Amino acid sequence: MRRWIIAVFLGLYAAGLVSAQEENLIAEGIRLTSRLDAFGLEQIVAQGVLINRGDEAYRNISLLADVYDADENLIGEGFGYLVRACGEALVADFALQPGHQQRFAVQLDIFEPEAEIDRVDILPQAQATEPADSPEGDGLPGIRRISDAEVVELEWIDGDNLRYSIGCWRDVFTNRDWFEYNLSSGITEPATHPRAAEVTDAMREAIRLGDPMLFNRSFFSFAPGGRRAVYQTDLNTLATVEPDGSFPRVLYDALFNITLQGINWHKDSGTLLAYYHGGYGDAVMYLVANADGRQFSQHPTIALPSVIVPGFAANGRGVVIATTVDDVTGYYLKPTTTDATIPMFEAEPPGNNWPAPFYEITPAGERWIYIARPVDGVARLQCYNPDSQQLHDYTALPLNLASDERGWMWLSPDNQTLALGANGVNGGLWLIDLTQFPPCS
């Protein structure tokens, strides 16, 4: 019966009959989902975003809900709170700043299972407080913030256009919201990922991931600018496949006892690095391959682990790791086929939730490596040149990562702009104009 109620509600929602309280804190995009509670019973949850339309910030936010049928009878109530993109509740003293928005989840209690939901009113309760200073990134040289949402993936279309997604980093790309941004105009527009239509029921069945939950944990993604896709099977094998699910090629298997945490692509080269660990503070295992099915690296359970998520070259032949060798902790270059290491510089590396270094090799053979790391407690962007063996310090970064939050970096095709993304309460997307800093040579 609950499934039937939800179906009715979604039809009403599509017709625009869902409302929210008209105050400074406005709930929008309300939709209903179902999930199992601790006792295995199906629970209806109202989800959406809470927007601060006022001039003050608000903290200690809680959300009440009134549920009505078409005759304006109160048929249910609910209580909820602000959440992050993956559903984790925010701390009570989180302050929603003016003009900002945050996701919420409200668990509903329907008095009569047979009742039909017509609308849900979300009633925010909060304490007003002074707004915070300007957002992280404002005032830093060469850096501009273009989103304060949880940005977890980005694809450069060209040097002046990019698309990015907000949502939960664990979700497959079709389960996130996508946007396109033009650097020249500064305009952001909602977008549909150009490969989303290729994710069909027939394709998912062909790769044996017809179950939506299995598909959502597969990290399925198309190679940027390429044809084939990479995904994790139901047995944790990493494989590549044609867009219709045909001609699968196994990259690495025997991965059943380690946890895939992400897949990073190197521009439009088709080369990828998949990284594995159990959680914050764990050593990172990794593999390097490409969408055509070629293996570049050792098996991740054999390769020398890293403290950080490794950076990697587009040719698949080298990675940048952080580890301790001969009692010296720092950053090292390592061939993907051996455990030999080449020292870069000594440093105390950040955790495995920080952005992976971006390792670029130009057609002319020039090499440089962009690195985000804390220096004296401040997040900074640096660039290391493996040929001159020089480390250049560029600028402070607007990164403020808790241990359960993550960051990413993506370099533009023309090598002039570095995009920095992060999730969590201090998440967002920043663009770093590399032409504002000395060359990394």
C-alpha positions in Angstrom: 0.0 0.0 0.0 2.8 2.4 0.8 4.3 2.0 -2.7 0.8 2.9 -4.1 0.6 6.0 -2.0 4.1 7.2 -3.2 3.0 6.7 -6.8 0.0 8.8 -6.3 2.1 11.5 -4.6 4.6 11.6 -7.3 1.9 12.2 -9.9 0.6 15.2 -7.8 4.2 16.5 -7.4 4.6 16.5 -11.1 1.5 18.6 -11.3 3.0 21.2 -8.9 0.6 20.6 -6.0 3.2 20.3 -3.3 3.7 23.4 -1.1 6.1 24.7 1.5 5.9 27.3 4.2 6.4 30.9 2.9 9.1 32.3 5.3 12.8 33.2 5.0 13.5 29.5 5.1 11.8 28.0 2.0 11.6 24.3 1.2 11.7 23.5 -2.5 12.0 20.5 -4.8 10.0 18.3 -2.3 9.7 14.7 -3.4 8.9 11.5 -1.6 11.1 8.4 -1.4 10.8 5.2 0.5 13.4 3.4 2.6 13.6 0.6 5.1 13.8 1.5 8.8 15.8 -0.3 11.5 13.0 -2.9 11.8 12.8 -3.6 8.0 9.6 -1.6 7.5 9.1 0.7 4.6 9.3 4.4 5.7 8.2 7.4 3.6 10.7 10.3 3.6 10.2 13.8 2.2 13.4 15.2 0.6 14.3 18.5 -0.9 16.4 21.6 -0.4 16.0 24.4 2.2 16.8 27.8 0.9 17.6 30.9 3.0 15.9 33.9 1.4 16.6 36.2 4.3 19.4 38.5 5.4 20.4 36.5 8.5 22.0 33.1 8.9 20.1 30.3 10.7 21.4 27.5 13.0 19.8 24.8 15.1 17.5 24.0 12.2 14.8 21.4 12.6 12.0 20.6 10.2 8.4 19.6 10.9 6.0 18.4 8.3 2.2 18.4 8.0 0.7 15.9 5.4 -2.7 16.6 3.9 -5.1 14.8 1.6 -7.1 16.4 -1.1 -9.9 17.4 1.4 -7.4 19.3 3.5 -7.5 16.7 6.2 -4.3 16.3 8.2 -3.3 12.7 7.5 0.3 12.6 8.7 3.2 14.4 10.4 6.9 14.3 10.2 10.2 15.4 11.7 13.5 15.9 10.0 16.8 17.7 9.7 19.4 19.0 7.2 21.6 16.4 5.6 24.5 16.2 3.3 24.3 14.8 -0.2 24.9 11.2 1.0 22.2 11.5 3.7 24.4 12.2 6.8 22.8 14.6 9.3 24.5 17.9 9.8 25.6 19.1 13.2 23.1 21.2 15.1 25.3 24.4 15.0 25.5 24.4 11.2 24.5 27.8 10.0 22.6 28.2 6.7 23.9 31.4 5.2 21.8 34.0 3.3 21.3 33.0 -0.3 22.5 29.4 0.4 20.6 26.2 0.3 21.0 22.7 2.0 19.4 19.3 1.5 16.9 18.0 4.0 15.2 14.7 4.9 11.9 14.4 6.9 10.6 11.1 8.0 6.8 11.0 7.6 4.3 9.2 9.8 1.0 8.6 7.9 -1.9 8.0 10.3 -3.9 5.8 8.0 -2.1 3.6 5.4 -5.0 3.9 3.0 -4.8 7.7 3.0 -3.8 9.5 -0.2 -1.3 12.3 0.0 -2.1 15.5 -1.7 0.6 17.8 -0.3 3.3 18.1 2.3 4.0 21.4 4.1 7.5 21.7 5.5 7.7 23.9 8.6 11.3 25.0 9.4 12.3 26.0 13.0 15.6 27.7 13.6 17.5 30.4 15.5 18.7 33.5 13.6 22.4 34.4 13.9 24.9 36.8 12.3 26.0 35.8 8.8 29.5 34.5 8.3 32.2 36.4 6.5 32.6 36.1 2.7 32.6 32.5 1.3 35.9 30.5 1.3 37.9 31.4 -1.8 36.8 35.1 -2.0 39.9 37.3 -2.0 42.4 34.6 -2.8 44.5 35.5 -5.9 43.4 33.9 -9.1 40.6 31.9 -7.5 36.8 32.3 -8.0 34.0 30.3 -6.5 31.2 29.2 -8.9 29.2 26.9 -6.6 28.8 26.2 -2.9 27.1 22.8 -3.4 28.7 19.4 -3.0 30.5 19.1 -6.3 31.9 15.6 -6.7 32.6 15.2 -10.5 33.7 17.5 -13.3 34.3 17.1 -17.0 36.0 19.8 -19.1 34.1 20.3 -22.4 36.8 22.7 -23.7 39.0 25.4 -22.2 36.0 27.7 -21.7 33.2 25.3 -20.8 32.8 22.6 -18.2 30.1 20.4 -16.8 29.9 19.3 -13.2 27.6 17.3 -10.9 26.5 17.8 -7.4 25.2 15.0 -5.1 26.6 12.0 -3.3 30.0 10.9 -4.4 29.0 7.2 -4.1 26.1 7.6 -6.5 26.4 6.7 -10.2 26.5 9.7 -12.5 22.9 9.4 -13.6 21.7 9.8 -10.0 23.3 13.3 -9.6 22.3 16.8 -10.8 24.4 18.2 -13.6 25.2 21.7 -14.6 27.2 23.5 -17.3 29.3 26.6 -16.7 30.9 29.1 -19.2 34.0 30.7 -17.9 33.7 33.8 -20.1 30.1 34.6 -19.3 30.0 33.3 -15.8 26.6 31.7 -16.6 25.6 28.4 -15.0 22.8 26.3 -16.4 21.2 23.0 -15.5 22.2 20.3 -17.9 21.6 16.6 -18.7 24.8 14.6 -19.0 25.2 13.8 -22.8 25.7 10.1 -22.1 22.8 9.7 -19.7 20.4 8.4 -22.4 22.8 5.5 -23.1 22.2 4.1 -19.6 19.1 2.0 -20.5 17.5 -1.0 -18.8 18.7 -3.2 -21.6 22.3 -2.0 -21.0 22.1 -2.6 -17.3 20.7 -6.0 -17.8 23.5 -6.8 -20.3 26.1 -6.1 -17.6 24.1 -7.9 -14.9 23.4 -4.8 -12.9 19.7 -4.6 -13.5 19.1 -4.1 -9.8 19.2 -0.3 -9.2 21.1 -0.6 -5.9 23.8 -2.7 -7.6 24.1 -0.3 -10.5 24.3 2.7 -8.1 27.4 1.2 -6.4 29.1 0.3 -9.7 30.9 3.7 -10.2 29.8 3.2 -13.9 31.2 6.1 -16.0 32.0 6.8 -19.6 35.5 7.7 -20.6 35.5 11.5 -21.2 35.7 12.0 -24.9 35.7 8.3 -25.4 33.3 5.5 -26.3 33.6 2.8 -23.7 32.6 2.8 -20.1 34.2 1.4 -16.9 32.3 -0.2 -14.0 32.5 -2.4 -11.0 30.5 -5.7 -11.3 28.4 -7.3 -8.7 31.5 -9.3 -7.7 33.7 -6.2 -7.5 35.5 -7.0 -10.7 36.5 -3.9 -12.7 35.6 -4.1 -16.3 35.1 -2.0 -19.4 32.2 -2.3 -21.8 30.6 -0.9 -25.0 27.8 1.6 -24.5 25.2 -1.1 -25.2 26.7 -3.4 -22.6 28.4 -5.6 -25.2 32.1 -6.8 -25.5 33.0 -6.6 -21.8 36.7 -6.8 -21.0 37.9 -7.5 -17.5 40.6 -5.1 -16.2 41.3 -6.6 -12.8 39.5 -9.2 -10.7 40.1 -10.7 -7.2 39.0 -7.4 -5.8 36.2 -8.8 -3.7 37.9 -8.0 -0.3 38.8 -4.3 -0.9 36.4 -1.3 -1.3 36.3 0.8 -4.4 36.2 4.5 -3.4 36.4 6.2 -6.7 37.5 6.3 -10.4 39.5 9.3 -11.6 39.9 10.0 -15.3 42.9 11.9 -16.9 41.3 14.5 -19.2 40.2 12.8 -22.4 43.0 10.3 -22.7 40.8 7.3 -21.7 43.3 6.5 -18.9 41.9 6.0 -15.4 43.0 5.4 -11.8 40.7 3.4 -9.5 41.5 3.7 -5.8 40.5 1.5 -2.9 40.6 1.9 0.9 38.5 1.1 3.9 38.1 4.6 5.2 39.9 7.8 6.4 43.4 7.0 7.6 43.7 3.8 5.6 46.4 3.1 3.1 45.2 3.6 -0.5 45.5 0.7 -3.0 45.1 1.6 -6.7 45.3 0.4 -10.3 45.8 2.2 -13.6 44.2 1.1 -16.8 42.3 2.5 -19.8 38.8 2.2 -21.2 39.9 0.0 -24.0 40.8 -2.7 -21.5 44.6 -2.2 -21.2 46.3 -2.7 -17.9 49.1 -0.3 -17.0 49.8 -1.2 -13.4 50.3 -4.0 -10.9 47.3 -5.5 -9.2 46.2 -3.1 -6.4 46.8 -5.7 -3.7 50.5 -5.9 -4.8 51.4 -2.4 -5.7 53.2 -0.2 -3.1 50.3 1.6 -1.1 50.0 5.3 -0.8 48.9 7.6 2.0 47.1 9.8 -0.5 45.0 9.1 -3.6 47.7 8.9 -6.3 48.0 11.2 -9.2 48.8 9.5 -12.6 50.1 10.3 -16.0 47.9 10.1 -19.1 50.2 7.5 -20.6 49.6 5.2 -17.6 53.3 4.7 -16.9 53.8 6.7 -13.7 51.9 7.6 -10.5 52.5 10.2 -7.8 52.2 8.7 -4.3 52.9 9.7 -0.7 54.6 7.2 1.5 57.6 6.5 3.7 60.8 5.1 2.1 64.0 4.6 4.2 62.4 6.5 7.1 61.7 9.5 4.8 58.1 10.5 4.5 57.0 12.5 1.5 56.0 12.5 -2.1 57.4 10.0 -4.7 57.2 9.2 -8.3 56.7 5.6 -9.0 56.5 3.5 -12.3 53.1 1.7 -12.4 54.8 -1.6 -13.1 57.3 -1.8 -10.2 57.6 -0.6 -6.6 60.7 1.5 -7.4 60.4 5.1 -6.2 61.9 8.4 -7.2 61.9 11.0 -4.3 60.2 14.3 -5.0 60.3 16.1 -1.7 59.9 15.4 2.0 56.6 16.4 3.5 53.9 15.3 5.9 51.1 14.4 3.4 47.4 14.9 4.0 44.9 12.1 4.4 43.3 10.0 1.7 40.3 12.4 1.4 42.4 15.3 -0.2 42.5 15.9 -3.9 44.8 13.6 -5.8 47.8 15.3 -7.4 47.3 16.1 -11.1 50.3 14.8 -13.2 50.5 16.4 -16.6 53.0 15.6 -19.5 52.7 17.8 -22.5 53.2 16.6 -26.1 56.6 18.3 -26.0 57.6 16.2 -23.0 57.3 18.9 -20.3 56.2 17.6 -16.9 54.6 19.2 -13.9 52.5 18.0 -11.0 49.9 20.1 -9.2 49.6 19.2 -5.5 47.1 20.3 -2.9 48.3 19.8 0.7 48.4 21.5 4.1 51.4 23.6 4.9 51.6 24.8 8.5 47.9 24.1 8.8 46.9 26.0 5.7 45.7 24.3 2.5 48.0 25.4 -0.4 48.4 24.7 -4.1 51.9 23.8 -5.2 53.5 22.7 -8.4 56.4 20.3 -8.6 58.6 20.0 -11.7 60.2 16.5 -11.9 62.8 17.6 -14.4 64.1 20.6 -12.5 63.2 19.0 -9.2 61.8 22.3 -8.0 58.6 22.8 -5.8 56.7 26.0 -6.5 54.3 27.4 -3.9 51.4 29.2 -5.6 48.5 30.1 -3.3 46.3 29.3 -0.3 43.3 27.1 -1.2 39.7 27.4 0.1 39.8 23.8 1.3 38.4 23.0 4.7 37.9 19.2 4.7 36.7 17.2 7.7 37.8 13.6 7.9 34.6 12.4 6.2 34.7 14.9 3.4 36.6 14.8 0.1 38.2 17.0 -2.5 39.1 16.6 -6.2 41.1 18.5 -8.9 40.6 18.6 -12.7 42.9 20.4 -15.2 41.5 22.1 -18.2 42.4 20.9 -21.8 44.4 24.1 -22.4 46.3 23.7 -19.0 45.2 27.2 -18.0 42.6 26.5 -15.4 42.5 24.1 -12.5 39.1 23.2 -11.1 38.9 22.4 -7.4 35.8 20.6 -6.0 34.8 19.4 -2.5 31.8 18.0 -0.8 30.6 18.5 2.8 29.3 21.6 4.6 32.2 23.6 3.2 32.0 22.1 -0.2 31.9 23.8 -3.6 33.6 24.4 -6.9 36.4 26.8 -7.4 38.3 27.8 -10.6 42.0 28.6 -10.3 43.5 30.7 -13.0 47.0 29.2 -13.5 48.1 32.0 -15.7 48.2 34.2 -12.6 51.2 32.2 -11.2 54.8 31.6 -12.5 55.3 28.7 -14.8 56.1 25.4 -13.2 59.5 25.1 -14.7 
